[in-house]
């Protein structure tokens, strides 16, 4: 019953303040500004924490990467002793970097991630203290107005005034405690948030500086003067380039026999008739007729009238295309 009575008092007072548009005090404005900065620190701290976690994984991955490269390089076929030694050096360099990374990761966790986690775990207290302070403020204002209303009446009820005045004194004490607790929590978290962010940034800068400096010294000592272990020996020797020989053409035997039998002057063959400088008509005009050599002139076989006709303009038979 007491819980519901207090809730009704707070709801009533909150409605009255909204209607009257009550202005906040200067102390309340300072508290509100401090809470806003704490909420901003909370967002930044969450982003920084994720980046620090990525940094710790990165330190570990660098050493692991060198180990894998060294192992895979030793599996290369036909690797000479110098190459095998280089693969072992890369592997052990990765082991040393992993050991160094473990130390730097521990430093980064203690001086960065743990501080941010501690601050982020306490940000919930800001909202809780704010809600308690708000409740005490509403109840205090409710009893304060009630006492003022009772005292303003003509017929004063001394009993009610005394009872509500006692409740007002109790609420005033509780309000003071809630306000001081709210201010203490905001002040503490504001300091812790700013410190956690500053220290984490300094920690990650120092860790990376020391890590890369140590890694550079170790790698330079191990790989000083290292050269490529490869060789220039040829596994498959090339053959000499083949020289293109001139191609000579010899006519087949039957061609010479054909020329002797059928292309001799006795058979009426004239070489000038097939010269490219003489035309067909000139070659025909220069040929000796067959009837002068005791032969009968050759007659062409008649052409089928359905397929050929005599072209009078050209003076030669032509294929009939129209019927």
DASUL-V318344 format. One record per residue. N is the residue number from 1. SS is DSSP state (~ for helix, > for strand, _ for the rest). Layout:
n;ss
N;SS
N;SS
This chain:
n;ss
1;_
2;~
3;~
4;~
5;~
6;~
7;~
8;~
9;~
10;~
11;~
12;~
13;~
14;~
15;~
16;~
17;~
18;~
19;~
20;~
21;_
22;_
23;_
24;_
25;_
26;~
27;~
28;~
29;~
30;~
31;~
32;~
33;~
34;~
35;~
36;~
37;~
38;~
39;~
40;~
41;~
42;~
43;~
44;~
45;~
46;~
47;~
48;~
49;~
50;~
51;~
52;~
53;~
54;~
55;~
56;~
57;~
58;~
59;~
60;~
61;~
62;~
63;~
64;~
65;~
66;~
67;~
68;~
69;~
70;~
71;~
72;~
73;~
74;~
75;_
76;_
77;_
78;_
79;_
80;_
81;~
82;~
83;~
84;~
85;~
86;~
87;~
88;~
89;~
90;~
91;~
92;~
93;~
94;~
95;~
96;~
97;~
98;~
99;~
100;~
101;~
102;~
103;~
104;~
105;~
106;~
107;~
108;~
109;~
110;~
111;~
112;~
113;~
114;~
115;~
116;~
117;~
118;~
119;~
120;~
121;~
122;~
123;_
124;~
125;~
126;~
127;~
128;~
129;~
130;~
131;~
132;~
133;~
134;~
135;~
136;~
137;~
138;~
139;~
140;~
141;~
142;~
143;~
144;~
145;~
146;~
147;~
148;~
149;~
150;~
151;~
152;~
153;_
154;_
155;_
156;_
157;_
158;~
159;~
160;~
161;~
162;~
163;~
164;~
165;~
166;~
167;~
168;~
169;~
170;~
171;~
172;~
173;~
174;~
175;~
176;~
177;~
178;~
179;~
180;~
181;~
182;~
183;~
184;~
185;~
186;~
187;~
188;~
189;~
190;~
191;~
192;~
193;~
194;~
195;~
196;~
197;~
198;~
199;~
200;~
201;~
202;~
203;~
204;~
205;~
206;~
207;~
208;~
209;~
210;~
211;~
212;~
213;~
214;~
215;~
216;~
217;~
218;~
219;~
220;~
221;~
222;~
223;_
224;_
225;_
226;_
227;_
228;_
229;_
230;_
231;_
232;_
233;_
234;_
235;_
236;_
237;_
238;_
239;_
240;_
241;_
242;_
243;_
244;_
245;_
246;_
247;_
248;_
249;_
250;_
251;_
252;_
253;~
254;~
255;~
256;~
257;~
258;~
259;~
260;~
261;~
262;~
263;_
264;_
265;~
266;~
267;~
268;_
269;_
270;_
271;~
272;~
273;~
274;~
275;_
276;_
277;_
278;_
279;_
280;~
281;~
282;~
283;~
284;~
285;~
286;~
287;_
288;_
289;_
290;~
291;~
292;~
293;~
294;_
295;_
296;_
297;_
298;_
299;_
300;_
301;_
302;_
303;_
304;_
305;_
306;_
307;_
308;>
309;>
310;>
311;>
312;_
313;_
314;_
315;_
316;>
317;>
318;>
319;>
320;_
321;_
322;_
323;_
